[in-house]
Amino acid sequence: MENVQKSKLSRTASSLVDKESSKQQWKQHHHSHNKPSPPPLLLLFLLIPILLLLMFLLLFFDVPILLFLLSLLLLLFLLLLARRASLTTHARTPQSVQWSIGDDDDDDTNKSITAPLYPYKEGVQLYSNGDVYEGEFHGGACSGSGVYAFSARRGRYEGDWVDGRYDGYGVETWARGSRYRGHFRCGLRHGYGLYTFFNGDSYAGEWLSGHSHGSGTQTCADRSRYVGTFKLGLKHGLGFYRFRNGDKYAGEYFGDKIHGFGVYHFANGHRYEGSWHEGRRQGYGTYTFRNGETRSGEWDRGVLKQSLLSSNNPVQCAVEAARTAAESAVLAPRVEEQVSRAVASANRAATAARVAAIRAVQNGRMHGHTDV
């Protein structure tokens, strides 16, 4: 037997207005159509003057005693009728009726109303733009394992879902050949993962809200490679870069450019150690040729502006800072192991999603057509 999921209907502002207006309407109807009869004591006070008038007539105008007794009996009979009418009206007074949708804060015994949502676990969801989801549902939303295929075969996602978003591990593939395998959060790449671009480039490392962020490795199709830290998709912090022509740089980056202190090794054997500014030698540093000759001093836009001895204190400080930054960049911890585990988890999640999609199609259950 299929499990029927029930959802507690929450009390909205409109239901509160309905409840209060219902009470006011009932009160108005109750007071206008069910006014109680005058109490018997009030009727007695009204009848006493009449009784006194009859006695006065009996004493001073010689009214027959029989007429007086009949009048008295009539008064008593009217009094009994009034008393009975009062009791009947009170017995028929309706009780106050209260109603609400959901929980009633004023009555702990009130039963909440529940309604079935989707009485099945797997299903197929069609979207107005042509996208299709096949997999598990929870509470009416895509949750669990499932496959989302974009229209016109633009791409697909296979993996974990939470409340209608990619969340957990999965594999995202695009029509041109790009693919991401790793962790997601709230529909975005987040955590550890591997993104392979259609042109052969790749990034393996940490992600934050859809951007490469943290420690990672960027490998290009031209065989150049950067290992270091990123910030919102850009090389930022400490890193080691091997260029396609054989040059190597280890040191500081800022905004995707060599910036700060670092050591640059040229493929021809030359070397520069010192300060950098947006990819150019700027500040104090030492340039060493492959034959051992050196040029030290203050640099400006890549050109030696003021020649100084290598023993000069500002030059020595800059060279030392560059070597320290380069060593820290080379020895920075790597995240290959974390990425490998995330990729393996993503592959398993994708397999489970494909199985859930097959079950959903076999069940033949359609969640409906949804606008996106």
ChimeraX attribute file (.defattr): number of C-alpha atoms within 10 A of each C-alpha:
attribute: neighborCount
match mode: 1-to-1
recipient: residues
	/A:1	3
	/A:2	7
	/A:3	9
	/A:4	13
	/A:5	16
	/A:6	14
	/A:7	13
	/A:8	13
	/A:9	13
	/A:10	14
	/A:11	15
	/A:12	11
	/A:13	9
	/A:14	9
	/A:15	15
	/A:16	15
	/A:17	11
	/A:18	14
	/A:19	16
	/A:20	14
	/A:21	12
	/A:22	15
	/A:23	16
	/A:24	12
	/A:25	11
	/A:26	15
	/A:27	12
	/A:28	12
	/A:29	12
	/A:30	14
	/A:31	10
	/A:32	9
	/A:33	8
	/A:34	14
	/A:35	12
	/A:36	14
	/A:37	14
	/A:38	12
	/A:39	13
	/A:40	17
	/A:41	11
	/A:42	9
	/A:43	14
	/A:44	13
	/A:45	10
	/A:46	11
	/A:47	16
	/A:48	12
	/A:49	11
	/A:50	14
	/A:51	15
	/A:52	11
	/A:53	11
	/A:54	17
	/A:55	16
	/A:56	13
	/A:57	14
	/A:58	15
	/A:59	11
	/A:60	8
	/A:61	9
	/A:62	9
	/A:63	14
	/A:64	11
	/A:65	12
	/A:66	9
	/A:67	12
	/A:68	16
	/A:69	12
	/A:70	11
	/A:71	15
	/A:72	15
	/A:73	12
	/A:74	12
	/A:75	16
	/A:76	14
	/A:77	12
	/A:78	13
	/A:79	16
	/A:80	13
	/A:81	11
	/A:82	16
	/A:83	17
	/A:84	12
	/A:85	15
	/A:86	16
	/A:87	13
	/A:88	12
	/A:89	13
	/A:90	13
	/A:91	8
	/A:92	9
	/A:93	12
	/A:94	9
	/A:95	6
	/A:96	9
	/A:97	8
	/A:98	13
	/A:99	14
	/A:100	17
	/A:101	20
	/A:102	17
	/A:103	17
	/A:104	17
	/A:105	8
	/A:106	7
	/A:107	9
	/A:108	8
	/A:109	9
	/A:110	15
	/A:111	12
	/A:112	14
	/A:113	15
	/A:114	14
	/A:115	11
	/A:116	11
	/A:117	13
	/A:118	19
	/A:119	15
	/A:120	18
	/A:121	23
	/A:122	29
	/A:123	26
	/A:124	25
	/A:125	21
	/A:126	16
	/A:127	15
	/A:128	11
	/A:129	12
	/A:130	15
	/A:131	19
	/A:132	17
	/A:133	22
	/A:134	29
	/A:135	30
	/A:136	25
	/A:137	26
	/A:138	19
	/A:139	15
	/A:140	16
	/A:141	16
	/A:142	27
	/A:143	21
	/A:144	24
	/A:145	28
	/A:146	33
	/A:147	30
	/A:148	22
	/A:149	18
	/A:150	18
	/A:151	14
	/A:152	10
	/A:153	11
	/A:154	12
	/A:155	18
	/A:156	19
	/A:157	22
	/A:158	30
	/A:159	32
	/A:160	29
	/A:161	28
	/A:162	18
	/A:163	15
	/A:164	16
	/A:165	16
	/A:166	28
	/A:167	21
	/A:168	23
	/A:169	30
	/A:170	34
	/A:171	29
	/A:172	22
	/A:173	19
	/A:174	16
	/A:175	13
	/A:176	11
	/A:177	12
	/A:178	17
	/A:179	19
	/A:180	22
	/A:181	29
	/A:182	31
	/A:183	28
	/A:184	27
	/A:185	19
	/A:186	15
	/A:187	16
	/A:188	16
	/A:189	28
	/A:190	22
	/A:191	23
	/A:192	29
	/A:193	30
	/A:194	25
	/A:195	21
	/A:196	18
	/A:197	17
	/A:198	13
	/A:199	11
	/A:200	13
	/A:201	17
	/A:202	19
	/A:203	21
	/A:204	26
	/A:205	29
	/A:206	25
	/A:207	27
	/A:208	18
	/A:209	15
	/A:210	15
	/A:211	16
	/A:212	28
	/A:213	22
	/A:214	22
	/A:215	25
	/A:216	27
	/A:217	24
	/A:218	19
	/A:219	19
	/A:220	18
	/A:221	12
	/A:222	11
	/A:223	13
	/A:224	17
	/A:225	19
	/A:226	20
	/A:227	25
	/A:228	28
	/A:229	26
	/A:230	27
	/A:231	18
	/A:232	15
	/A:233	16
	/A:234	17
	/A:235	26
	/A:236	22
	/A:237	23
	/A:238	27
	/A:239	29
	/A:240	27
	/A:241	23
	/A:242	17
	/A:243	17
	/A:244	13
	/A:245	11
	/A:246	13
	/A:247	17
	/A:248	19
	/A:249	22
	/A:250	28
	/A:251	31
	/A:252	27
	/A:253	26
	/A:254	18
	/A:255	15
	/A:256	15
	/A:257	17
	/A:258	27
	/A:259	22
	/A:260	24
	/A:261	30
	/A:262	31
	/A:263	28
	/A:264	22
	/A:265	17
	/A:266	17
	/A:267	12
	/A:268	10
	/A:269	12
	/A:270	17
	/A:271	20
	/A:272	22
	/A:273	27
	/A:274	30
	/A:275	27
	/A:276	27
	/A:277	18
	/A:278	15
	/A:279	15
	/A:280	16
	/A:281	26
	/A:282	22
	/A:283	23
	/A:284	28
	/A:285	32
	/A:286	27
	/A:287	22
	/A:288	17
	/A:289	15
	/A:290	12
	/A:291	8
	/A:292	10
	/A:293	9
	/A:294	15
	/A:295	16
	/A:296	25
	/A:297	22
	/A:298	22
	/A:299	21
	/A:300	15
	/A:301	14
	/A:302	14
	/A:303	11
	/A:304	20
	/A:305	15
	/A:306	12
	/A:307	13
	/A:308	18
	/A:309	14
	/A:310	17
	/A:311	11
	/A:312	12
	/A:313	12
	/A:314	17
	/A:315	23
	/A:316	20
	/A:317	14
	/A:318	21
	/A:319	25
	/A:320	17
	/A:321	20
	/A:322	26
	/A:323	18
	/A:324	16
	/A:325	22
	/A:326	24
	/A:327	17
	/A:328	17
	/A:329	23
	/A:330	18
	/A:331	12
	/A:332	16
	/A:333	12
	/A:334	16
	/A:335	17
	/A:336	17
	/A:337	11
	/A:338	15
	/A:339	22
	/A:340	18
	/A:341	14
	/A:342	22
	/A:343	23
	/A:344	16
	/A:345	20
	/A:346	26
	/A:347	19
	/A:348	16
	/A:349	23
	/A:350	24
	/A:351	19
	/A:352	20
	/A:353	27
	/A:354	18
	/A:355	16
	/A:356	23
	/A:357	24
	/A:358	17
	/A:359	19
	/A:360	24
	/A:361	15
	/A:362	11
	/A:363	14
	/A:364	12
	/A:365	16
	/A:366	14
	/A:367	18
	/A:368	10
	/A:369	13
	/A:370	12
	/A:371	8
	/A:372	8
